[in-house]
Amino acid sequence: MTDEQLSGSTPPGAASDDTAAAETAPDAATDTVGADTAVALADDPAGHRFECRSCGFVYDPAEGIRKVGIEPGTAFLDLDPAGFRCPVCRSRKSAFLDIGPRNKPSGFEENLNYGLGVNRLTPGQKNVLIFGGFALAVAFFLSLYSLR
């Protein structure tokens, strides 16, 4: 170990061995677990979903489109621009808009810190919270029938 590693600091402008290795290996960010993985997926356009602006169809690369013959794992950017059409409305590839990865929290980045942490939830987590609350309210309402 060097003296810099023992003291835990590096001089300004000098990169430590760990950061130099991370900068030279772009795939190293995708091997980490947790928040780094979400950031790596958000930065990788191959994993992004695309929405048709005409009809609202969402192309998810993890699912593909079996009825058209596009296998799961095929990135939207790899699709043929001349041959690919929206399976619902037949719009061209240029009509699709990048809506980001599947598990990205919805909303603007600057607003994600507001709302008691609810803004950081993914759309699926928000659905569970909303409909779970409705189910709980119905269960409480129905429990009133047990009172005399």
N, C-alpha and C positions, 0 to 999 in steps of 0.2 A: 504494500500500500504506500501511496505517496503521502507527503505531508499535507497536501490539499485535501485528500480523502479523509485523513485522520481528523483534521480540524473541521471538516464538514462544509467548507466554503471554497469557492473558486474565485479567482480574481475576475473583476468585471471585464467582459470581452472575451474571456477564455471559456471554452466549453469543456465540461467534464467528459470522461470517457463514455458514461452512460448516455448523455445527450448526443454526443457525436455518433454513437452507434445507432441511436434512434433516428437521427437525421439521415444516415446513410442507408438504413433499411426501412423503406416505406411500408413493408408488410408487417413490421414489428408492432405497429399501432393496432392492427386488426387481431393480433394474438392475445391482447390483454383482455381482462374481464371487467365488467362493470361500466362505469361512465365512459371510460376510454373507448369501449366497444361501440357505444351509442354514437360517440363523436365520430369514430371511424366510419360507421355506416352512414351517418348523415353527410359525410364528406365524399362518399363514394357514389357517383351518379348511377352506377350499374345496379344498385339496389333500390333506387327510387321508384316510386309509383308515378304513373302518368294518367291524367284525367282528360277525357275527351270534352272539349268545350262546347260541342254541339249537343250531346245527349247525356253527359255525365258518367259514361262508362269509365271504370278505373282499371288500367292495366297494371297488374302486380306481377313483377318478374318471378316471385316465389311460386305463383300459381300457373302462369302461362295461360294459354287459351287452347285447350285440347280440341275443341270443335273446328278450329282453324288449322291445327297442326303445330302450334307453337308450344314447345316443351317447357315445363317448369325450369326455372333457372336461367331463362333467356332474357338478357337485359333489353330494355326498350331501345337503347341506343344501337343494339346489334340487329334490330329488325330492318328489313329492306324498305327504304323510303318509297320506292316506286310500287312495291307489291303489297305492302301492309295497308289494310283499311280497318277502320273500327268495325268490330263484328256486329254492332247494333245499328249504327246509322251510316256506315260505309264512308265516313270522313277520312281524309288522308292523315298521314302521320304528323304533318305540320299543325293539325288542329288540336294536338294533345299538349297539355300543360303539365310541367313537373310539379307534383304536390309533395315531394319528399318521401322519406322512408316510412314504413308501416308504423313503427312504434315511436314516432316523433310526437312530442306534445303539440297540440294544436294551439294556434295563436301566435302573436308576435313575440319575438325574443325578449323585448324590453318589458312585456307585460307578464311574463311567466312567474315573476317573483311575487305577484299580488294574489290575493284570494285564498289565504290560509293554506297554500300548497295545492289547491285544487287545480290551478292553472298548469301545473306540471304533470297532471295525469294525461295518459294517452286517451284517445277517443273511446277505446274499449273499456278502460277503467272508469271513464265518466259514465258510460252506459250502465255498467254494473252499479255504480253509486246511485244514479237516478232511478233506475227501475227497481233496484233493491229497496230504495226508500219508499217507492210506491207500494211494493209488495208488503213491506212492514206496516205502512199506514193502513192497508186493506186488512191485514191480520189484526191490528189493533181495533179497527172498526168492527170486524166480525166478532172479536172477543167481547164486545159490549153486549151481545146477545146472551152471553152466559150470565150476565148480572140479572138480578130479579128486582 
